[in-house]
């Protein structure tokens, strides 16, 4: 038996042996959000080393939480959560709801990460609330950060998912969103109201008036924000 085992017959102890290894549940959350390839998953857990991610994915496959599929033509690898893994979905969401209600806001906002925030914002943008027949480019700026962390570009093209660029794509920008990182993170998590952060000038909107006035429609907040 593994040295990390609780050596107990209790089902909760056995479940913890599978789910407790660091990053396991965060990897599953990233996969529930649509990431299926190694590099996609890694972008959702940016503080995790590639070596550890590879190790965790293998462990999760052994435990039946995920399955691995290799394309016979391209050799590309995709990962998918199994039905056994999906049974954990409501449990993990309930855990998030508990933390949202009970963990102090200042503790929640202690470790800010602009790249992780923008990765999460990108996949929650409501494409249908943006102009459907033209390309839309929205630049997010966090002036307090260092140069490589300051600017992010969301690009919505007709018929495509919203994409994100870490470097200037060279497109005309329709809306500039200049924000304090803490204010944008708080608003996206639902710890504060987006409208209040804008009124307090912690988030400034410059550019297309329609995009600015409808930001509450296309900038969909975290699934836990309403809790």
RAGI-V406003 format. One record per residue. N is the residue number from 0. PHI is phi in radians with two decimals (NA if undefined). OMEGA is omega in radians with two decimals (* if undefined). D_CENTER is the distance of its C-alpha to the mean C-alpha in Angstrom with 2 decimals. Layout:
n->N phi->PHI omega->OMEGA d_center->D_CENTER
n->N phi->PHI omega->OMEGA d_center->D_CENTER
This chain:
n->0 phi->NA omega->-3.10 d_center->35.27
n->1 phi->-1.04 omega->3.10 d_center->32.38
n->2 phi->-1.15 omega->3.12 d_center->33.00
n->3 phi->-1.56 omega->-3.11 d_center->29.64
n->4 phi->-1.28 omega->3.04 d_center->30.96
n->5 phi->-1.36 omega->-3.11 d_center->31.91
n->6 phi->0.99 omega->3.11 d_center->35.05
n->7 phi->-2.27 omega->3.10 d_center->35.01
n->8 phi->-1.44 omega->-3.11 d_center->35.46
n->9 phi->-0.97 omega->-3.14 d_center->33.26
n->10 phi->-1.01 omega->3.12 d_center->30.53
n->11 phi->-1.15 omega->3.11 d_center->28.03
n->12 phi->-1.08 omega->-3.14 d_center->28.94
n->13 phi->-1.18 omega->3.09 d_center->28.55
n->14 phi->-1.12 omega->-3.14 d_center->25.10
n->15 phi->-1.12 omega->3.12 d_center->24.07
n->16 phi->-1.06 omega->-3.14 d_center->25.45
n->17 phi->-1.47 omega->-2.97 d_center->23.00
n->18 phi->-1.72 omega->-3.06 d_center->19.85
n->19 phi->-1.27 omega->-3.11 d_center->20.54
n->20 phi->-0.87 omega->-3.02 d_center->20.14
n->21 phi->-0.92 omega->3.08 d_center->17.48
n->22 phi->1.52 omega->-3.03 d_center->13.95
n->23 phi->-0.97 omega->-3.10 d_center->15.07
n->24 phi->-1.21 omega->3.11 d_center->13.15
n->25 phi->-1.21 omega->3.05 d_center->9.82
n->26 phi->-1.10 omega->3.14 d_center->10.67
n->27 phi->-1.12 omega->3.10 d_center->11.59
n->28 phi->-1.08 omega->3.12 d_center->8.51
n->29 phi->-1.12 omega->3.13 d_center->6.73
n->30 phi->-1.25 omega->3.06 d_center->10.03
n->31 phi->-1.09 omega->3.13 d_center->10.28
n->32 phi->-1.45 omega->3.02 d_center->7.46
n->33 phi->2.05 omega->-3.13 d_center->9.92
n->34 phi->-1.32 omega->-3.08 d_center->9.88
n->35 phi->-2.16 omega->-3.10 d_center->13.56
n->36 phi->-1.89 omega->-3.04 d_center->14.77
n->37 phi->-0.96 omega->-3.08 d_center->14.95
n->38 phi->-1.19 omega->3.07 d_center->13.69
n->39 phi->-1.14 omega->-3.14 d_center->10.62
n->40 phi->-1.08 omega->-3.12 d_center->9.82
n->41 phi->-1.09 omega->3.13 d_center->10.90
n->42 phi->-1.14 omega->3.12 d_center->8.66
n->43 phi->-1.50 omega->3.06 d_center->5.69
n->44 phi->-2.28 omega->-2.95 d_center->8.51
n->45 phi->-1.13 omega->-3.13 d_center->10.40
n->46 phi->-1.56 omega->-3.13 d_center->12.99
n->47 phi->-1.73 omega->-3.13 d_center->14.17
n->48 phi->-1.25 omega->3.10 d_center->17.22
n->49 phi->-1.01 omega->-3.13 d_center->17.75
n->50 phi->-1.12 omega->3.14 d_center->20.78
n->51 phi->-1.20 omega->3.10 d_center->19.17
n->52 phi->-1.06 omega->3.11 d_center->16.40
n->53 phi->-1.03 omega->3.13 d_center->19.34
n->54 phi->-1.10 omega->-3.12 d_center->21.26
n->55 phi->-1.12 omega->-3.14 d_center->18.74
n->56 phi->-1.07 omega->3.11 d_center->18.30
n->57 phi->-1.14 omega->3.12 d_center->22.10
n->58 phi->-1.10 omega->-3.13 d_center->22.48
n->59 phi->-1.15 omega->3.08 d_center->20.16
n->60 phi->-1.18 omega->3.12 d_center->22.21
n->61 phi->-1.05 omega->-3.11 d_center->25.40
n->62 phi->-1.44 omega->3.07 d_center->24.44
n->63 phi->1.41 omega->-3.14 d_center->23.75
n->64 phi->-1.41 omega->-3.14 d_center->20.09
n->65 phi->-2.37 omega->3.03 d_center->19.15
n->66 phi->-2.13 omega->-3.10 d_center->21.42
n->67 phi->-2.09 omega->-3.13 d_center->21.77
n->68 phi->-2.28 omega->3.11 d_center->23.38
n->69 phi->-1.89 omega->3.11 d_center->25.07
n->70 phi->-1.25 omega->-3.08 d_center->26.20
n->71 phi->-1.17 omega->-3.11 d_center->29.96
n->72 phi->-1.64 omega->-3.06 d_center->30.30
n->73 phi->-1.59 omega->-3.08 d_center->27.50
n->74 phi->1.40 omega->-3.14 d_center->26.75
n->75 phi->-1.18 omega->-3.12 d_center->22.99
n->76 phi->-1.86 omega->3.02 d_center->21.13
n->77 phi->-2.18 omega->3.14 d_center->18.63
n->78 phi->-2.08 omega->-3.13 d_center->17.30
n->79 phi->-2.49 omega->3.09 d_center->17.23
n->80 phi->-1.29 omega->-3.11 d_center->17.01
n->81 phi->-1.40 omega->3.03 d_center->20.61
n->82 phi->-0.97 omega->3.09 d_center->22.14
n->83 phi->-1.09 omega->3.12 d_center->22.71
n->84 phi->-1.14 omega->-3.12 d_center->19.07
n->85 phi->-1.14 omega->3.08 d_center->18.18
n->86 phi->-1.09 omega->-3.14 d_center->20.69
n->87 phi->-1.38 omega->-3.05 d_center->18.37
n->88 phi->-0.90 omega->-3.14 d_center->15.80
n->89 phi->-1.09 omega->-3.13 d_center->17.73
n->90 phi->-1.20 omega->-3.14 d_center->18.48
n->91 phi->-1.17 omega->3.11 d_center->14.99
n->92 phi->-1.11 omega->3.11 d_center->14.13
n->93 phi->-1.12 omega->3.08 d_center->17.42
n->94 phi->-1.10 omega->3.09 d_center->16.62
n->95 phi->-1.11 omega->3.10 d_center->13.60
n->96 phi->-1.09 omega->3.12 d_center->16.10
n->97 phi->-1.06 omega->-3.13 d_center->18.66
n->98 phi->-1.12 omega->-3.13 d_center->16.68
n->99 phi->-1.09 omega->-3.13 d_center->15.80
n->100 phi->-1.41 omega->-2.89 d_center->19.56
n->101 phi->-2.01 omega->3.13 d_center->21.02
n->102 phi->-1.48 omega->-3.10 d_center->19.18
n->103 phi->-0.97 omega->-3.09 d_center->20.60
n->104 phi->-0.99 omega->-3.12 d_center->18.60
n->105 phi->-1.13 omega->3.08 d_center->19.80
n->106 phi->-1.19 omega->3.12 d_center->18.71
n->107 phi->-1.02 omega->-3.05 d_center->15.15
n->108 phi->-1.66 omega->-3.10 d_center->15.16
n->109 phi->-1.27 omega->-3.09 d_center->17.13
n->110 phi->-1.95 omega->-3.09 d_center->14.67
n->111 phi->-1.61 omega->-3.11 d_center->12.90
n->112 phi->-2.56 omega->-3.06 d_center->10.89
n->113 phi->-1.12 omega->-3.11 d_center->10.92
n->114 phi->-1.13 omega->3.12 d_center->9.39
n->115 phi->-1.16 omega->3.10 d_center->6.17
n->116 phi->-1.05 omega->-3.10 d_center->6.44
n->117 phi->-1.19 omega->3.06 d_center->7.58
n->118 phi->-1.08 omega->3.11 d_center->5.26
n->119 phi->-1.24 omega->3.11 d_center->2.97
n->120 phi->-1.07 omega->-3.09 d_center->6.72
n->121 phi->-0.96 omega->-3.05 d_center->8.03
n->122 phi->-1.40 omega->3.12 d_center->7.18
n->123 phi->-1.78 omega->3.14 d_center->8.33
n->124 phi->-1.07 omega->3.10 d_center->11.38
n->125 phi->-1.48 omega->-3.11 d_center->14.54
n->126 phi->-1.01 omega->-3.08 d_center->16.53
n->127 phi->-1.30 omega->3.10 d_center->19.62
n->128 phi->-1.60 omega->3.07 d_center->19.73
n->129 phi->-1.81 omega->3.09 d_center->20.19
n->130 phi->-0.91 omega->-2.99 d_center->23.52
n->131 phi->-1.49 omega->-3.00 d_center->23.86
n->132 phi->-1.96 omega->3.11 d_center->26.68
n->133 phi->-2.67 omega->3.10 d_center->25.69
n->134 phi->-1.28 omega->3.10 d_center->23.11
n->135 phi->-2.14 omega->3.12 d_center->21.10
n->136 phi->-2.09 omega->-3.13 d_center->19.79
n->137 phi->-2.14 omega->-3.13 d_center->17.99
n->138 phi->-1.79 omega->3.05 d_center->17.94
n->139 phi->-1.72 omega->-3.13 d_center->15.93
n->140 phi->-2.26 omega->3.07 d_center->17.98
n->141 phi->-2.11 omega->-2.99 d_center->17.77
n->142 phi->-1.00 omega->-3.08 d_center->21.48
n->143 phi->-1.29 omega->-3.03 d_center->21.50
n->144 phi->-1.59 omega->3.10 d_center->19.67
n->145 phi->-1.23 omega->-2.96 d_center->21.40
n->146 phi->-0.88 omega->-3.05 d_center->21.95
n->147 phi->-1.26 omega->-3.14 d_center->19.40
n->148 phi->-1.91 omega->-2.97 d_center->16.56
n->149 phi->-1.39 omega->-2.93 d_center->18.05
n->150 phi->-2.05 omega->3.10 d_center->17.38
n->151 phi->-2.48 omega->-3.11 d_center->14.72
n->152 phi->-2.12 omega->3.00 d_center->15.79
n->153 phi->-1.67 omega->-3.08 d_center->14.27
n->154 phi->-2.20 omega->3.12 d_center->16.82
n->155 phi->-2.00 omega->3.12 d_center->17.66
n->156 phi->-1.97 omega->3.13 d_center->20.68
n->157 phi->-0.95 omega->3.09 d_center->22.79
n->158 phi->1.35 omega->-3.10 d_center->22.05
n->159 phi->-2.19 omega->3.01 d_center->18.85
n->160 phi->-1.22 omega->3.09 d_center->15.12
n->161 phi->-1.17 omega->-3.13 d_center->13.61
n->162 phi->-1.93 omega->3.10 d_center->13.37
n->163 phi->-2.26 omega->3.10 d_center->12.44
n->164 phi->-2.08 omega->3.08 d_center->15.13
n->165 phi->-1.53 omega->3.11 d_center->15.34
n->166 phi->-2.10 omega->-3.09 d_center->19.11
n->167 phi->-0.98 omega->-3.14 d_center->21.29
n->168 phi->-1.38 omega->3.11 d_center->21.81
n->169 phi->1.50 omega->3.13 d_center->25.07
n->170 phi->-1.54 omega->3.00 d_center->24.57
n->171 phi->-1.14 omega->-3.10 d_center->25.98
n->172 phi->-1.58 omega->3.14 d_center->23.44
n->173 phi->-1.46 omega->-3.13 d_center->23.69
n->174 phi->-2.51 omega->3.03 d_center->21.86
n->175 phi->-1.77 omega->3.08 d_center->21.20
n->176 phi->-2.04 omega->3.13 d_center->18.82
n->177 phi->-1.82 omega->-2.98 d_center->19.95
n->178 phi->-2.53 omega->2.88 d_center->18.39
n->179 phi->-1.30 omega->-3.07 d_center->18.53
n->180 phi->-1.03 omega->-3.13 d_center->15.22
n->181 phi->-1.13 omega->-3.13 d_center->15.93
n->182 phi->-1.17 omega->-3.13 d_center->16.86
n->183 phi->-1.17 omega->3.12 d_center->13.85
n->184 phi->-1.11 omega->-3.14 d_center->11.50
n->185 phi->-1.08 omega->-3.13 d_center->14.09
n->186 phi->-1.16 omega->-3.11 d_center->14.38
n->187 phi->-1.19 omega->3.12 d_center->10.81
n->188 phi->-1.35 omega->-3.11 d_center->10.88
n->189 phi->1.47 omega->3.10 d_center->14.34
n->190 phi->-1.42 omega->3.03 d_center->16.28
n->191 phi->-2.54 omega->-3.13 d_center->18.28
n->192 phi->-1.53 omega->3.12 d_center->19.28
n->193 phi->-0.99 omega->-3.11 d_center->18.11
n->194 phi->-1.09 omega->-3.14 d_center->21.79
n->195 phi->-1.21 omega->3.12 d_center->23.05
n->196 phi->-1.10 omega->3.10 d_center->20.95
n->197 phi->-1.24 omega->3.12 d_center->22.39
n->198 phi->-1.05 omega->-3.14 d_center->25.84
n->199 phi->-1.42 omega->3.11 d_center->25.73
n->200 phi->1.07 omega->3.00 d_center->25.02
n->201 phi->-1.54 omega->3.00 d_center->21.98
n->202 phi->-2.28 omega->-3.14 d_center->20.21
n->203 phi->-1.95 omega->-3.14 d_center->22.61
n->204 phi->-2.06 omega->-3.10 d_center->22.59
n->205 phi->-2.30 omega->3.11 d_center->25.08
n->206 phi->2.33 omega->-3.07 d_center->26.04
n->207 phi->-0.93 omega->-3.06 d_center->26.11
n->208 phi->-1.15 omega->-3.14 d_center->27.21
n->209 phi->-1.16 omega->3.10 d_center->25.93
n->210 phi->-1.08 omega->-3.13 d_center->22.34
n->211 phi->-1.15 omega->-3.07 d_center->22.66
n->212 phi->-1.29 omega->-3.11 d_center->24.25
n->213 phi->-1.88 omega->-3.09 d_center->21.77
n->214 phi->-1.02 omega->3.11 d_center->18.52
n->215 phi->-1.18 omega->3.12 d_center->18.11
n->216 phi->-1.56 omega->-3.07 d_center->18.28
n->217 phi->-1.54 omega->3.09 d_center->15.95
n->218 phi->-1.56 omega->-3.08 d_center->13.27
n->219 phi->-1.30 omega->-3.07 d_center->11.99
n->220 phi->-1.41 omega->3.10 d_center->10.67
n->221 phi->-0.91 omega->3.12 d_center->8.58
n->222 phi->-1.11 omega->3.12 d_center->10.51
n->223 phi->-1.66 omega->-3.00 d_center->12.12
n->224 phi->-1.12 omega->-3.09 d_center->13.33
n->225 phi->-1.51 omega->-3.07 d_center->16.60
n->226 phi->-1.30 omega->* d_center->17.51
